[in-house]
């Protein structure tokens, strides 16, 4: 009987060892699976971070390009406005010079017309003497 008890204890010990071994194997597989899942999550997270960084970089470049284009357009508009103001000032100056020349020429022309009239008309004294 003692032999059967020893056999039973050995079998029971073997069964417990086997059960522990299976549990350890299950835990090991679960840990490996968990590690694989974590690696997949980590890789996905890194890929997402790379995509986001690339997207942010692209958006930043777009914003910079838009700002640069707007700046160039603003500079061009300012240049055109300066050109228009310069042309308007030149036209204004030319008109003023023309007016001044015409105003200066007007009294001289009036004097010339008066002289011409006085040459064509005979003074009143001469008219009375001519009878």
C-alpha positions in Angstrom: 0.0 0.0 0.0 2.8 2.3 0.8 4.1 1.5 -2.7 0.9 2.5 -4.2 0.8 5.7 -2.1 4.3 6.5 -3.3 3.3 5.8 -6.8 0.2 8.0 -6.3 2.4 10.8 -4.8 4.8 10.5 -7.7 2.0 10.6 -10.2 0.4 13.5 -8.4 3.7 15.3 -8.3 4.2 14.6 -12.0 0.7 15.9 -12.7 1.3 19.0 -10.7 4.6 19.6 -12.5 3.0 19.0 -15.8 0.2 21.4 -14.9 2.7 24.1 -13.8 4.6 23.5 -17.0 1.5 23.9 -19.1 0.5 27.0 -17.2 4.1 28.4 -17.6 3.9 27.6 -21.3 0.6 29.3 -21.6 1.9 32.4 -19.7 5.0 32.3 -21.9 2.9 32.2 -25.1 0.6 34.9 -23.7 3.7 37.1 -22.9 5.1 36.4 -26.4 1.7 37.3 -28.0 1.5 40.4 -25.8 5.0 41.4 -26.9 4.1 40.8 -30.5 1.0 42.9 -30.1 3.0 45.7 -28.4 5.6 45.6 -31.2 2.7 45.9 -33.8 1.2 48.8 -31.8 4.6 50.4 -31.4 5.3 50.1 -35.2 1.9 51.5 -36.0 2.5 54.3 -33.6 5.9 55.1 -35.2 4.4 54.9 -38.7 1.6 57.2 -37.6 4.1 59.6 -36.1 6.1 59.6 -39.3 3.0 60.2 -41.4 1.9 63.0 -39.1 5.4 64.6 -39.2 5.3 64.4 -43.0 1.8 65.9 -43.1 2.8 68.7 -40.8 5.9 69.3 -42.9 3.9 69.4 -46.1 1.3 71.8 -44.5 4.1 74.0 -43.2 5.7 74.2 -46.6 2.3 75.0 -48.1 1.8 77.8 -45.6 5.3 79.1 -46.3 4.7 79.0 -50.1 1.4 80.8 -49.7 2.9 83.4 -47.5 5.7 83.9 -49.9 3.3 84.2 -52.9 1.2 86.7 -50.9 4.3 88.7 -50.1 5.4 88.7 -53.7 1.9 89.7 -54.8 1.8 92.5 -52.2 5.2 93.7 -53.3 4.1 93.7 -57.0 0.9 95.6 -56.1 3.0 98.2 -54.2 5.4 98.5 -57.1 2.5 99.1 -59.5 1.0 101.6 -57.1 4.3 103.5 -56.9 4.6 103.4 -60.7 1.0 104.8 -61.1 1.7 107.5 -58.5 5.0 108.4 -60.3 3.2 108.5 -63.7 0.4 110.6 -62.2 3.0 113.0 -60.6 4.8 113.3 -64.0 1.5 114.0 -65.8 0.6 116.5 -63.1 4.0 118.2 -63.4 3.7 118.3 -67.2 0.2 119.8 -67.0 1.5 122.4 -64.5 4.5 123.3 -66.7 2.1 123.6 -69.7 -0.3 125.8 -67.7 2.6 127.9 -66.4 3.9 128.3 -70.0 0.5 129.1 -71.3 -0.1 131.6 -68.5 3.3 133.2 -69.2 2.7 133.3 -72.9 -0.8 134.8 -72.5 0.3 138.2 -71.3 3.0 138.3 -74.0 0.4 137.3 -76.6 -2.0 139.9 -75.3 0.8 142.6 -75.6 1.5 141.4 -79.1 -2.2 141.6 -80.0 -2.5 145.1 -78.5 0.5 146.3 -80.5 -0.9 144.8 -83.6 -4.2 146.6 -83.0 -2.5 149.8 -82.3 -0.6 149.6 -85.6 -3.7 148.8 -87.6 -5.8 151.6 -86.1 -5.1 155.2 -86.6 -5.0 157.3 -83.4 -7.9 159.7 -83.0 -5.5 162.8 -83.3 -4.3 161.6 -86.6 -7.8 161.1 -87.8 -8.8 164.6 -87.0 -5.7 166.0 -88.7 -6.4 164.1 -91.9 -9.5 166.2 -92.8 
